[in-house]
């Protein structure tokens, strides 16, 4: 069996992955707070852990891997959005989850095995909070329940922080009902205008950190294999998850392996609305015509533990590469297992850049294995098969960017037929020139095709035309009409 090696954030070492039970591999990844559309940074952990999910299913079998990613649908940001818009909270969260699914599906991400909503597990959160109080790890004050951080001696091991450093350097909420500035909220009171549930401490709602601990325990047990998320969650969220989970279930180990993806920049700068470089996945897909598969390719072009820089140049390169790959894959009839080299790249701490490099080699060496290997990484999959040519853009209306999925004025099939006719026209022109020794007509048609954004490849075996990332369809249509017999 393939040996997977993962960098464990808790030990700061790359370690062989040894599941607790190879017949029941379990992974939990922190999901979104559902009050607005997912931005590009939110997409990175989704794609990263989707690759890990695919790898685990490949190695251990689809039936033996459980993947949980939650939805936080009770949060002050959601409450504020409801107050500002006058809309019911459930309408906002339902709509946002639909948006999220639409965007993540477009990136080729498989749906997790379970996607629990926090509001559906309030009872489990109350029960865990009661248990923590009974064990002396939490206390009630003024309708709040707080976790005693100093009651867990290993607090800070995941992030590598000492308690004194946290007090000196971290911004912590200081409230009169806290025993210690580091203590964090497990339960807080709700007023009449705020969502709330009955509890032993009055009507209220859970704190953020208890959600994941309770849902992970209910769905994966007191000990499971992998916990993942963005590096920004390592402290305090994941640190707090460990503390409250280990204290509530001291017989368990909670997560054995912790994986964190690094942050994302745009054109070398931190993504922010003030800089004008803040993009949601929806905006990239619909307003900038960047296909979800292109976004996936760019995200996986950088190792997950390194900061990732989104650039227009990377998106253009991905677009050209994927267009060529889809052309190759469309001609593959057989099926195959993914290449061992690709599997080994992914098994080496999800080395997706190396795997993409291997895909480039396989594309020309073995198209059948290439397609299977690309699909293991979530590329060229059947659910993303609908590459289409979106409506013409640009001042002249004739430039077509081969970048998106969805509706468009030029279908893939009609475009292919037009290229076939132009290929035949150029072939006939070359055959005539071989007899007449006058290649001027061949040169003119070839130059016009190149100027239209089409690469022309001529050899003794024949002529092939390959559209680039930007094609002047208006000019191609005119050439097609001129070349018609």
N, C-alpha and C positions, 0 to 999 in steps of 0.2 A: 504493500500500500504506500502511496505517496506520503512522504513526511512533510508536513506543513510547519514552517517556522515563522513565528510572529514576534514582533517587538512588544514586550509587555511593559506598559507604562509604569506599572507598580514596581517592577524589579529593575527597570531600565536596561533590560537585556533582551536580545533576540533568543527565543526559547523554542524548542520543539513543542508543537501543539499536541497535547495528550488529553483528549476529552475524558470527562468523568465516565461517560458511557458511550462508546462508539455507535451504539444503536439509537442513541437519543442525544445528539449534539444540540446544544442550546445557546442562543445568542440574543442579547437584548441591546437595542440601540435607542438612545433618546430621540424622540420625534419632535415635531413642531408645536408651538403654541399657536392655535388656529384663530387668528384675528385678522390676517392679511395674507396677501400672496407671498409665496416663497421666493426669496431672492437668490442670486447666483451662489452666494456663500452657503445658503441652506442646502443647495443641491449637491455640494461636494461630499458630505458624509453619506448622503443617500446613494450616490454612485459608488463610492469607495466600499461601503458595506454590502452593496448589491453584488459587487465582484466577489467579496469574501463569501457571501451566501451561495453564489453560483459555484465557487470552488469547493466549499464544504459539501454541497449536494453532489458534485461530481465525484469527490473522494469517498464520501460515506453513504451516498444514496439519497435521493430526494425524500424518501419516506422517513429518513432517520435524522433530519435536521429541522429544528424549530427556530423560527426567527420572529422576535417580538419587537415592534416599534410602536410607541404610544402616541396618542394625541392629547396634549394638554388643552382641555376645553373648559377649564375653570381657572381664571387668572384676572388680575386687575386690569391688564391691557384690554382684555375682552370686555370687561365691565365698562371701561371707559369708551370703547368703540360703540357699545350698545347705547350708552348715555348720550353720546354725540350724535348718533344717527336716529335714535328712537326706535330701533329695530329690536326684536326679541333676540336674546343671546343665542338660543338654539338655532335660529335662522342664520345668524352670522357664522356660527361654528360649522353648521351643516354645509353652508355655501363654501366656506374656506377649505373644508376637507375635500369637497368636490374639485375645487381648483387645484388643490395639492395633488390629488390623484391624477388629474388630467396632465399636469406638468411633469410629474415623476414618471408616469406611464410613457410620456413622450421621450423621456431620457432613456428609455429601455430598462427601467428598474422594475424588477419583479415585486409583486405585492408580498409583504411579509406574511408569515403564517397567521399571526394575530396582530391586530391594530386596536388595542384597547383604548377606549376614551376614559379619561380620568373620572368623569361624572358617573360612570357606570361601576366604579369600584370604590365609592365613598365608604361603604361598610367595611371593606378590607383595610382602609386607611385608619378608620376609627379604631378598629380592633388592634392594629399594630401600635397605635398611639397609646391605647389603654395598657397594652403589654409593656411598653417602654416605661410608663409611669409605675406600674407594679414592680418592675425590676430596678427602680431607682434611677433610671437614665433620663427621665423627663419629669416635668412638674407643671402644675396649672397656676396661672396668675391672671386675674382679671379677665377671665374668659379665654385667655390664650393658653396653649400648651407649648412648652419649649423644651428642646433637647439639651441636656447637660453635656456640653462638648468635653469637658475635663473628665467625665465619667468613662470615656473611651480612651484608653492609654495610647492606642496606635493612631490617634487622629493626626493627620498631616502626612502620613507615609506616602500616599499616592502622589501628592503634589510636591512633597519634599519640603514642607514648611513646618517650622516650629510654632508652638502656640504663642510664644513671646513675639516672634516675627509677625504673626498674624495680627496681634493687637497693635503693634507699632506701625505696621505698614499698610494694613488693609482697612478699607472703610467699612465699619460694621455698624449696624443699627443699635443705638444705645437707647434703651427704654427703661423707665423706672421699674417695670415689673420683671426685668431680667436679673438673674443671680450673677451672671457673668456676661460681659459684652459679646463674647463669642457664641453664646447660646443662640440657636436658631429656631424659628417657628415651625411647629408641627400642625397646629390648628389655631385659627384666629376667628374672632366673632364677626358676624355679618349684621349689618343694619337692615332696615326694612326694604331698602332699594337695592340691596346686594344679594346675589344668589347665596343660599345657605341650606344647611341640613341639620336636623336635630342630632344632638350628641350629648354625652354625659356632662359637657362643659357649656351647654347652651347651644343656641342656633349659630352655626358658623360654617366655615369652609376650610379645606386643608391647605397647608403650606405647600410650596412647590416641590420640595425635596422628597416628602413622604410619598408622593404619587408613584414615582418610579420604583421605590423600594417595595411598596405594597403590591403593585401590579406584577413586578418581576417574581416576587415570592408566590403569588397565586398562580401564575402561568408557567413558571420555570422551576420553582422549588427554592429551598433554602441555599442550595449551591448549584451554580450553573457554570458554563464554560467561558463565555466571552461577553464583555460589556464594552460597547463602543459609543463614540460621539466625537464632536469637535473639541479641539484643545481648549476652547473657551469654557467648556463645561467641567474641566478637570477640577477646578476650584472655583466656587465652593460646592457646586452641585454634586459631582461624583464623590468628593470627599465626604459630604454629608450623607449621601446614600450608603456608603460603606459603613459609616459610624452607626447609623440608626438600624441598618440591617443586621450587622454583626451583634449589636446589643440586643435586638429583638429575638434573634435566632443564633445564639452563641454556638450551637452545635453545628451550624453551617458555615460555609466559607464565603457566601455571596458569590461574586464573580472571580474566577481564577486568572483570567487574562483580560487586561485592559488595553484597548486600542484607541488612540486619539489621532484624528487627522489635523494637520496644520491649517492655518487660516489662508484666506484668499485675498488677492489684490487685483486691481484693474489698471492696466497700463502702468504698473510700477507704483501705484498709490493705493492707500487704504480705501476701500469702497465706502462712499458716503454720499448722501443726497446733496450736501453742501458743495461737493466737488463736481457734481453732475455725472458721476460715474457709477451710480447705483442702479443696478438692473435687476428686475424680477425675471424669473425664467419665462413667464408669460410674455413680457415685453420683448425679450430676445427672440422668442419664437414667432410672435405675431407682428410686431412693429419693425423688427430688424431682420426678419426672415432668416433666422438662424435655426436650422433644424435641431431637434432634440438630440439626434445622434451626433451631430457636430459638437454640441455642448458636452456630451459624454466623452467624446474623443479628446477634447481639449483638457477636460478635468483629469482624465486618466493619463495624460501625457507627462504629468509631474507626479513623482512618488508621493503617496498620501502623507508621509511624515515631513515633507518639505513644504515651505510656503509656496503657494501657487499663484502665478500671475496670468490673468486673463488678458489677452491682447487680440486686436482685430487681425493681426498677422497670423496668429495661431489658428483663429477660426477659419481664415481663408485657406490655410494649409490643410486643415482638417477636412474642409469642404472638398477640395480637389482630391485628396487621398480617398475619402469615402466614396466619391463619385466613381473613381477608378475601381475601387474594391467591389462596389455593387455591380459594376459592369462585368467584372471577373466572376463574381458569385452567381450572376444570372445565368451563366452558361454551364454551371455545375449540375450534373444529374445525380451522381452517386452520393452516398453518405459515408461518413468516416468518424472515427474518434478524434478528439483534439490531439494535436501533436504533444509528445512528451515534453518537448522543450518549452512550449507555452505553459503547460501545467507546472513545470518546474519553476518557471519565472514567477508565476502567481503564488506558488507555494513558498517562495523565498520572500516572505514578508510583503506579499502583494506588489511585486516589482512590475507594475503595469507599463512603465516606459520600456523596460527590456522586452516585455511581451509584445508591445506594439512594434518594436524593432524586428522581432522574430516574424511577426505577421507580414511585414514588408518583404522579407525574404521568401516566405511561403507563398505569397501571392503569385509569384512567377514560377516557383519551383514545384508546387503541388497544390493546385486550386481546390481540390476536394478536401484535403486536410486543412487548407487555409480557411475555407468557409466554416468548417466545424470548430476550428480554433477561435476564429473571430466571434462566433456565436457563443462560445463559452465566456467570452469577455463582455457579452451583451451587444455586440455589433452585428449588423446584417441579419438580425432576427426577423422572423416572419411577422411579428406584430409591428415592426418598423419597416415593412417592405414598401410602403407607399411613397417612395420618392416621387415628387411631381415637380413640375416647373411652374413656380408661382407667376402671378401676373407681371407683365413687363413693368420695369421701373426705370427711373432716369428721365431727364428732361425730354428726350426724344421718344420715350415710351418703347424703345426697341431693345433695350439691354435687359437681358434675362439672367438673374442670378440663380444658379443651381444650388439652392441652399435650404429649401424648406420642404415640409410635408404639408399636405392639405389642399385646399381648393386652388385652382389656377386656370388660366385661359388656354394653356397649351398642355395637353396630356403627354405623359411619358411615351405612350404607344405612338401617337402621331408624330412626335419629335423623332423617335427612332426610325419611323418609316421615311421621314424626310432625309435623315442622314443616310439611310440605305440608298435612296435614289441618287443623292449627291455622290456617294461612293461609286455607284454604277456609272454615273456620268463622268467622273474623273478617270475611272478605269478605262472606259471607252475612248476618252480623249488620249490617254496614254497609249493605248493600243494603236490608235490611228497615227500618233506621232512616231511610233516605232517604225512605221512604214514610210511616212512622209519625211521623217527627220526634222519636222517642224514642231518644236515643243512649246511654242508661244501660247497656245490655247491651254495646255497643261499648266504652264507657269502662272497664267492669269487666274485660272480657277483655284489653283493651290493657294496663291497669294490672297485671293478674296476669302477663302475659307479661313485662313490664318487670321486675317484682319477681323473676321466675324467671331473669333474666339474659339476656333476649332483647331485642334492639333492634327496635322496630316502625317501619317506614317506610311511611307512607300518602300516596298522591298520586292524582291523577285517573287515572293510568295503572294503578294497582292497589296491592296491599299486598305487601310483602316482609318476611320475618322473618330477622334476622341474629343468630346466637348470639354472645354475648360470650365473654371468656376464662373466666368461671365461670358455669356453668349449673346451676340446681336441677332436676335431671332428675325427681326424685320429684314435684315440683309440676307440671312439664310433663306427666308421665304422667297425673296427676289431671285437669289441664285438658283433655287430649286425651279422656279418658273422659267428662267432663262435656259436651264439645262434640260427642260422637258423635251422629249423628242417630238 
